[in-house]
Amino acid sequence: MLSNQGIGLSHVGRPEEALTATEEAIALYRRLALVDQDAVASHLALALNNLGSRMTELGRWEEALAATSEAVASYRRLAATNPDAFNPDLAMSLVNVSVDLNRLGRHREALDASREAVAMYRRLVLTSPGLSEPYLALALNTLGTRFTDLGQLEEALTATEEAVAIRRSLVQSTPGAFEPDLVSSLTNLSVDLSHLGRCEEALPAIEEAVAVCRRLVQDNPGGFEPEPTPTPSTQTWPPVCTTSAPGWRTSGGGKRLSPPPARP
C-alpha cells in the first residue's frame, strides 16, 4: 500500500512525499524479509524499482542507480526459479538500469544492459506478442540511443528501424494508442539517417513524424505534447545532415519503465 501511495503522490506532482512513502515501504519489506524472504522478495524488488523512479524524479542519479541495480539483482534471482513470472520484470528493470547508467556517463555498461533487455523482450514476444511488442519497441528505441552515445551509428539505425516497424504495426492494429511512440521512433530514425549523411531518407521520416503529430493535435487539441529530451545535453535541433552532426534523439533513451501498482 505504501509503495502504491508513492506512485499516486508522484502522479500528482508531490515527489518528496512520494519518495518518503516508497522508502517506508522498502524499510517494511526489508524487515519482513528477515522472517520470510521468499514471501516478500517480489514486493521488495518492485518497490526498489519504484524507488529508482522516485530518485530519478528528484535528480538523485546515483541513488536511483543503486535502487534499480538492487531490483535487477532481485529479479535475476526470482527469474532463475520462475522465469515465466519474473522475466518481464527483469527486462523492465534492465531498461531502467540502462537509463540510470547512461545518465551517469557509464555508456558501455548502459549498452550492455540495454542489449540484454532487448534480448529478453525478443524471447517474451514469442510467447506473448500482444503484451510484449510495445516493450520491445521501447527497448529498441533505448538501444538505438545507447549505440548513438558510443558513436555506433549503423547499429543505432538498425535498432531504430526495427522499433519503427514494430510501432507501425501497433498503430495499425490499435489505432489511437501508439501514435506518440511512433512519432518518437520516426524522429530518431530521421536523426540516425542524418548522422549517416542519408539526407534524402531522413527528410521523409521527420515529415511523417510531423504529420502524425498534426493528426494527434487535431484529434485532441492540447492533449498531446511531444517530450523532446536532448541526449546528451549539448545536442541541438535540427540535426545537420552530416556524419559529424550531434543530432537529437527523443526521450526513448532516457525513459524509465514504470511497473503497475502492486496488488495487495
C-alpha positions as CSV (number, residue, x, y, z in Angstrom):
1,M,0.0,0.0,0.0
2,L,2.8,2.4,0.8
3,S,4.5,1.7,-2.5
4,N,1.2,2.4,-4.3
5,Q,0.8,5.6,-2.3
6,G,4.2,6.7,-3.5
7,I,3.1,6.1,-7.1
8,G,0.0,8.2,-6.5
9,L,1.9,11.0,-4.9
10,S,4.3,11.1,-7.8
11,H,1.4,11.3,-10.3
12,V,0.0,14.4,-8.6
13,G,3.4,16.1,-8.5
14,R,4.5,15.5,-4.9
15,P,7.8,13.9,-5.4
16,E,9.3,14.4,-1.9
17,E,6.3,12.8,-0.3
18,A,6.3,10.0,-2.9
19,L,9.9,9.3,-2.0
20,T,9.1,9.1,1.7
21,A,6.3,6.7,1.2
22,T,8.4,4.5,-1.1
23,E,11.3,4.4,1.4
24,E,9.0,3.5,4.2
25,A,7.6,0.6,2.1
26,I,11.1,-0.7,1.4
27,A,12.1,-0.5,5.1
28,L,8.9,-2.5,5.9
29,Y,9.7,-5.1,3.2
30,R,13.3,-5.5,4.4
31,R,12.0,-6.2,8.0
32,L,9.5,-8.8,6.7
33,A,12.3,-10.4,4.6
34,L,14.1,-11.2,7.8
35,V,11.2,-13.5,8.7
36,D,10.3,-14.9,5.2
37,Q,12.4,-13.6,2.4
38,D,10.6,-15.7,-0.3
39,A,7.2,-14.3,0.6
40,V,8.3,-10.6,0.1
41,A,11.1,-10.8,-2.5
42,S,9.0,-9.8,-5.5
43,H,7.3,-7.0,-3.5
44,L,10.7,-5.7,-2.4
45,A,12.0,-5.8,-6.0
46,L,9.0,-3.9,-7.2
47,A,9.4,-1.3,-4.5
48,L,13.1,-0.9,-5.3
49,N,12.2,-0.2,-9.0
50,N,9.7,2.4,-7.8
51,L,12.4,3.9,-5.6
52,G,14.7,4.3,-8.6
53,S,11.9,6.3,-10.3
54,R,11.3,8.4,-7.3
55,M,15.1,9.2,-7.0
56,T,15.2,10.0,-10.7
57,E,12.3,12.5,-10.3
58,L,14.5,14.3,-7.8
59,G,17.7,14.2,-9.8
60,R,19.4,11.8,-7.4
61,W,21.0,9.7,-10.1
62,E,23.5,7.7,-8.0
63,E,20.8,6.7,-5.6
64,A,18.4,5.8,-8.5
65,L,21.1,3.5,-9.9
66,A,21.7,1.8,-6.6
67,A,18.0,1.1,-6.1
68,T,17.5,-0.1,-9.7
69,S,20.6,-2.3,-9.6
70,E,19.3,-4.0,-6.5
71,A,16.0,-4.5,-8.2
72,V,17.8,-6.1,-11.2
73,A,19.7,-8.5,-8.9
74,S,16.5,-9.4,-7.1
75,Y,14.6,-10.1,-10.3
76,R,17.5,-12.2,-11.6
77,R,17.2,-14.5,-8.6
78,L,13.4,-14.7,-8.9
79,A,13.6,-15.3,-12.7
80,A,16.1,-18.1,-12.2
81,T,13.5,-20.2,-10.4
82,N,10.3,-18.8,-12.1
83,P,11.2,-17.3,-15.5
84,D,7.6,-17.1,-16.8
85,A,6.5,-15.0,-13.9
86,F,9.6,-12.7,-13.5
87,N,11.4,-12.4,-16.8
88,P,9.1,-9.4,-17.8
89,D,10.0,-7.6,-14.6
90,L,13.7,-8.4,-15.1
91,A,13.5,-7.0,-18.6
92,M,11.8,-3.8,-17.4
93,S,14.4,-3.3,-14.7
94,L,17.2,-3.8,-17.2
95,V,15.8,-1.0,-19.4
96,N,15.7,1.2,-16.3
97,V,19.2,0.4,-15.1
98,S,20.4,1.2,-18.7
99,V,18.8,4.6,-18.4
100,D,20.4,5.2,-14.9
101,L,23.8,4.1,-16.1
102,N,23.6,6.4,-19.1
103,R,22.8,9.4,-17.0
104,L,25.9,8.9,-15.1
105,G,28.1,8.6,-18.2
106,R,28.6,4.9,-18.0
107,H,27.7,4.3,-21.6
108,R,29.3,0.9,-22.2
109,E,27.5,-0.6,-19.2
110,A,24.3,1.1,-20.3
111,L,24.6,-0.5,-23.7
112,D,25.2,-4.0,-22.2
113,A,22.1,-3.7,-20.0
114,S,20.0,-2.4,-23.0
115,R,21.1,-5.2,-25.2
116,E,20.2,-7.8,-22.5
117,A,16.7,-6.1,-22.2
118,V,16.1,-6.3,-25.9
119,A,17.2,-10.0,-26.0
120,M,14.8,-10.8,-23.2
121,Y,11.9,-8.9,-24.8
122,R,12.5,-10.8,-28.1
123,R,12.0,-14.1,-26.2
124,L,8.9,-12.7,-24.5
125,V,7.4,-11.7,-27.8
126,L,7.5,-15.3,-28.9
127,T,5.1,-16.3,-26.1
128,S,3.1,-13.1,-25.6
129,P,3.4,-10.8,-28.6
130,G,0.5,-8.6,-27.8
131,L,1.8,-7.8,-24.4
132,S,5.5,-7.7,-25.1
133,E,5.8,-6.0,-28.5
134,P,5.3,-2.4,-27.2
135,Y,8.0,-3.0,-24.6
136,L,10.3,-4.5,-27.2
137,A,9.9,-1.4,-29.4
138,L,10.7,0.9,-26.4
139,A,13.7,-1.2,-25.5
140,L,14.9,-1.0,-29.2
141,N,14.4,2.8,-29.1
142,T,16.6,2.9,-26.0
143,L,19.2,0.6,-27.6
144,G,19.4,3.0,-30.5
145,T,20.3,5.8,-28.2
146,R,22.9,3.7,-26.4
147,F,24.6,3.0,-29.7
148,T,24.4,6.6,-30.7
149,D,26.1,7.6,-27.4
150,L,29.0,5.4,-28.3
151,G,29.2,6.5,-32.0
152,Q,28.0,3.2,-33.3
153,L,25.7,4.9,-35.9
154,E,24.9,2.0,-38.2
155,E,23.9,-0.2,-35.2
156,A,21.8,2.7,-33.9
157,L,19.9,2.9,-37.2
158,T,19.3,-0.8,-37.3
159,A,17.7,-0.7,-33.8
160,T,15.6,2.3,-34.6
161,E,14.4,0.9,-37.9
162,E,13.1,-2.2,-36.1
163,A,11.4,0.0,-33.5
164,V,9.7,2.0,-36.2
165,A,8.5,-1.2,-37.9
166,I,7.0,-2.6,-34.7
167,R,5.3,0.7,-33.8
168,R,3.8,1.0,-37.3
169,S,2.3,-2.5,-36.8
170,L,1.0,-1.5,-33.4
171,V,-0.6,1.7,-34.8
172,Q,-2.4,-0.4,-37.5
173,S,-3.7,-2.9,-35.0
174,T,-4.6,-0.5,-32.2
175,P,-5.3,2.9,-33.7
176,G,-5.0,5.8,-31.2
177,A,-2.8,4.1,-28.7
178,F,0.7,4.1,-30.1
179,E,1.0,7.1,-32.4
180,P,3.1,9.2,-29.9
181,D,5.5,6.3,-29.7
182,L,5.7,6.1,-33.5
183,V,6.5,9.8,-33.5
184,S,9.4,9.2,-31.2
185,S,10.8,6.4,-33.3
186,L,10.3,8.3,-36.6
187,T,12.2,11.3,-35.1
188,N,15.0,9.1,-34.0
189,L,15.1,7.5,-37.5
190,S,15.5,10.9,-39.1
191,V,18.3,11.7,-36.7
192,D,20.1,8.4,-37.3
193,L,19.8,8.7,-41.1
194,S,21.1,12.3,-40.8
195,H,24.1,11.1,-38.8
196,L,25.0,8.8,-41.7
197,G,24.6,11.5,-44.3
198,R,21.4,9.9,-45.8
199,C,19.6,13.2,-46.1
200,E,17.0,12.3,-48.7
201,E,15.8,9.4,-46.4
202,A,16.0,11.5,-43.2
203,L,13.5,14.2,-44.5
204,P,10.6,11.9,-45.2
205,A,10.9,10.3,-41.7
206,I,10.7,13.6,-39.9
207,E,7.9,14.8,-42.3
208,E,5.9,11.7,-41.4
209,A,6.5,12.3,-37.7
210,V,5.2,15.9,-38.1
211,A,2.1,14.6,-40.0
212,V,1.3,12.2,-37.2
213,C,1.7,15.0,-34.6
214,R,-0.7,17.1,-36.6
215,R,-3.3,14.4,-36.6
216,L,-2.8,13.9,-32.8
217,V,-3.3,17.6,-32.1
218,Q,-6.3,17.8,-34.4
219,D,-7.9,14.8,-32.7
220,N,-7.1,16.0,-29.2
221,P,-6.1,19.7,-29.1
222,G,-3.9,20.4,-26.0
223,G,-3.8,16.7,-25.2
224,F,-0.6,15.8,-27.0
225,E,2.8,17.3,-26.2
226,P,5.9,15.6,-27.5
227,E,8.7,15.4,-25.0
228,P,12.0,16.0,-26.8
229,T,14.9,15.3,-24.5
230,P,18.4,16.1,-25.8
231,T,20.9,13.3,-25.2
232,P,23.5,14.4,-24.2
233,S,22.6,18.0,-23.1
234,T,24.8,19.7,-25.6
235,Q,22.9,18.4,-28.6
236,T,20.9,20.8,-30.8
237,W,17.9,20.6,-33.2
238,P,17.6,20.3,-36.1
239,P,20.3,17.7,-36.9
240,V,22.7,18.8,-39.6
241,C,22.8,16.1,-42.3
242,T,26.4,15.1,-41.8
243,T,28.1,12.2,-40.1
244,S,29.7,14.6,-37.6
245,A,26.3,16.1,-36.5
246,P,25.3,15.6,-32.9
247,G,21.7,15.1,-33.6
248,W,18.8,14.9,-31.1
249,R,17.1,11.7,-30.3
250,T,13.8,11.8,-28.4
251,S,13.2,10.7,-24.8
252,G,13.1,6.9,-25.6
253,G,16.7,6.8,-24.5
254,G,16.1,8.3,-21.1
255,K,12.6,7.0,-20.3
256,R,12.2,4.7,-17.4
257,L,9.6,2.0,-17.4
258,S,7.1,2.2,-14.6
259,P,5.7,-1.0,-13.1
260,P,2.0,-1.2,-12.3
261,P,0.8,-0.6,-8.8
262,A,1.3,-3.7,-6.6
263,R,-1.8,-5.7,-5.8
264,P,-2.4,-6.3,-2.1
